[in-house]
């Protein structure tokens, strides 16, 4: 996972500031690659006429790139990523062990406070962001460019591009400013910025307003994620860090998927509703207030032994 790669980068250098810088750069690479791929798809759509040939070309290019990625992965040796010892137990028993380990990891994160609270804040943000993302698709297609599919795709690509530009700005701003605020306060401030962007969307759906708000939301989203990545990396013991980022990925993707389902009910066909975006702004402000007022700034000391797997006693041989 890219977040774990960032941990590895930060673990070779002393100091929270450099860890924050590593977490700014590494997780952003995947988002940057996605934006480049989206831009390539948009360019392909503009250069080729609509039809089967364009669709086939897009699928062929995607297949070639995935094949190249798979070939790059083959450079890893069979045992390089583990496990060091192959399991000889039944799959059912292994699943039970994994679930028990995840349960202990969840209890550890909750007891430690800062990493657990960071994960909850990011899940709430991702849920709200997912609703806004679906609304942006409908606004670009049905509100700003009704009846013109290609123009709608181009508008949505511009929105996504500006979100990406905002995310790139977060890579530069976050390591500098958050050193003075602390990561928790920085997360709260970025959630307030996201609320401002949604409140502006509630006032107007003018094209320039939507574009500015896309940039602000991209900046807030990536800046908050960088800070949460750093909190989880820094405040989680090595024995539980893998499980922490497993929960991170689960919550991150589940929140976005759940948001898509709710958006199908809440978001109107043209994507814009004053009450919808006011609700998004209120949601961001509530999460920001919780992080600012209630979230811990320092991790709580815990006894790791209380969260370790119980050892199975070994029977002594009969004498």
N, C-alpha and C positions, 0 to 999 in steps of 0.2 A: 504494500500500500504506500502511496506517496507520503502519507503522514508519518509512517514509520521510517521512510527514507529520511525525512526531515529530522527525526529523532536521532538517527545515526549520524547525520551531519553535525547536529548540535552536540552530540556526546563526545566528539573529538576536540571540542573547544570549551574552555572554561568561560563561565559568565552567562547571565540570563540574556543580555543584550544580543550576543551573537547567536544564541539559540533562537531568539525572536526573529533575527534576520534570516536564519536558515528556514524557519517555518514560513517566512514571507515568500521566499523564492521557490522552494521545492513544490509545495502543493499547487502553486499557481501555474506550473508548467502544463498540467493536464488541461486546465481551463483554457490556457492559451492555445494548445493544440486543437481543442474543440472549436474555438473561434476561427482558427485558420482553416479547419476542415469545412466549417459552415460557409466561410467566405469563398472557398473553392467551389462548393456546391452551387452557391449563388452565381458565381462567374460562369460555371458550366451551363446553368440554366439560361443565362443571358446570351451565350454564344451559340447555343443549339436550339433548334426549333422544338416546340413541345411535341411529345409523342414517344413512341416506344424506343426510338434510337437514343434519345436523351436519357430515358430511364435506364436503359441497358448500359449506357456509358457510365452513369453514376454508380450502378451496382458493380460494374467491372472494376472501376477505379477503387472503390471501397474494398472489394475482394483482394485486389493486388496489395493494397496497403496492409490489410490484415494478415496476408500471407507473409509479407516482409516482417511484420512484427513477430509473427510466430517463428520465423527463421532466426530472428535476433534472440528470441527466448531460448532457442536450441543451443545457444552458446553456453548456457548454464549447465553445469554438470548435474548428473542425476541426484546427487546427495547434497548439492551446494546450498539448497534452501531447506534442507532437513526433510524428514526427521533423522536424527542421528541413529536411532534404533527403530527398526520396523516393528510395528505392533503385531503380536501373535495371538491377540485376544479376539473374541467375537465382535462384530460390528455393533451389535446391540449393547454390549458392555462399553465399547468405546464411546458411543453416543451418550450413554448415561454419565460417563466420566466428564465428557465435554460440557454437558448441561450443568453438572454439579460445579465444575470450574467456573462457568459463566455466572452461576448464582453467587459463588464466593466473590467473584470479581465485582458484581453489582453491589454487594454489601460493602465491599472495600471502598468503592468509589463514593457511595453514599456517606460512609463514615469519614472519609477523607475530606469531604465537602467540596473543595474547590474544583476538582476534576468532574465530579458528578454534577455539580451545578452548572459548570460550563457546558456539559453535554445537553442538559435540559434547555439552557438558553439557546444553544445552536439549533436544537430540534424545533423549538418554537419559532425561531426566525425562519428556518427552512420551510416550515409549514406555511407561514404567511407569504414567503417569497414564492412558493409554488402556486398559490392562488393568483398572485400578481402576474406570474409568468404566463399562466393560461389566459388571463385577461388581456395581456399584451398581444398574444396571438390573434385573439378575436378583434381587438381594436385595430391592429394593422390590416387585417383582412376585410372586416365587415364595416368598420366605422370610417377609417381614413381612406380606404380604397375599395368601396363597394362595387362588386361586379368585375373587378380587374385582379385576377389571381396573381399574375406576375408582379404587378405593382405592390400587392399586399405582401408577397414574399420579400420583395426588395425592402419594403418598410420595416418588416419584422427583422430582417437581417441587419438593418441599420440600428434598430433598437438593441438587438443582441450585441452588435459591435460596440455600441456606447456602454453597455453593461461591462463588456470586456475592457474597455478603456478605463472605466472607473475602477475595475479590479486591478488593472496594472498600476494605477495611481496609488492604490492601497498598499502595494508592495513597497513603494517608495516612502509613503507617509507613515505607515504603521510603525516600522522600527525606530523612526525618529521621535514621533510624538508620544507613543505609548510608554517610552522610557520615563516620561515625566508624570504620566497619569496612572500608570499601572495597568495591567491587562484587563482587570475586571471593570475599572472605570472606563477604559477605552471601549470595551464591548457595549457598555450602557450608552456612551456618547454616540456610537455608530448606530445603535438601534433608534436613538432619537433622530439621527439624520435620516434613517429610513422612514421614520414616521413623518418627517417634514416632506419627503418626496411623495408620500401617499396623500398627504393633506393637499399638496399642490395639484395632484391629479384629480382630487375631488372638486377643485375649483374650476378646472378647465381641461378639455381634451384637445386643445390646440396642438398641432404637430410639434411645435418648438418646446412646448411645456412637457410633452411626453418624452422628447429626446433628452431634455435636461434632467428630468426625473429618472430616466434610465441610467444616466451617468451617475447620479447621486446614489441610486439604489445599488449599482454595481460596486461603487466605492465602499458603501456601508457594509454590504454583504461580505466582500472579501476581507475587509479590514477586521470585522468581527470574527470571521473564521480564523484568520491568522492568529489573533489573540487567544481564541479558544484552543487552537492547536498547541500553542505555547503553554497554556495552563495545564492541559492534559499531559503534555510531554514532561513538563518540569515537576509537577506535583504528584505524579504516579510512580510508584516504585517499579523497578525493572521487572519484578515477578508478575506484575499485574498490567503492565503497559500494553502488551499485546491484546489482552481482553478489553482494556479500555478503548482501544481503537477499533476493535470488533464491534463494541457497542456504538461507537461513533458512526461507523459506516451504516450499521443497522438503523439507527435513529435518523441519520441524515437522509437516507433513501426512503425509509418508511414515511417520514414526514412529508417528503415531496410527493410521494405516490398518494398518500391520504389527501393531500391538498388538491391533487388533480380530481379525485373523486368528489370532494366537496365543491370544487369549482364548477363541476358539471351541473350542480343544483343552484348555486348562488349567483354565478356570473351570467349576466344577460347575453343574448346572442351577439350584440355589437361590442361586448366587452367592457362597456363603461357604465358605471352607476355611481352617483355622488355618495350614496349611503354605503356602497361597497368599499370605496376607497377611504371614506371616513372611518369605517370599521377596521380597515387594515391599519390606518394610522393609530387608532386607539389600541389595537392589539400590540403594535410595536412599542407604544408608550408604556403599556402595562408591563411588558417584559423588561423594558429598560428600567422602569421604576423598581421592579423586583431585584434586578441585578445590582442596581445602585444602592438600594436600601437594605437588602436582606442577604445578598450573596457574600460569602466569606472572602476576605482578601488574602488570608494565609491558610494553608492546609492544616487540618487538625491532626495532631499526632495520634497514631493508632498502633496497636500491637499486631504486627504482621502474623504472628503465630495464631491469632484468633481467626484468620481467614485462610490458613493453609489447609491443604487436603489432609484428612486424617490418615495416619499411617496404619497399614494392615499388619497386625502382629504376626511374627514368624514363629511357627510352632517349633519347639525344640525337639530334636530327634529322641526317640525313646531309648532310655538307658538300660 
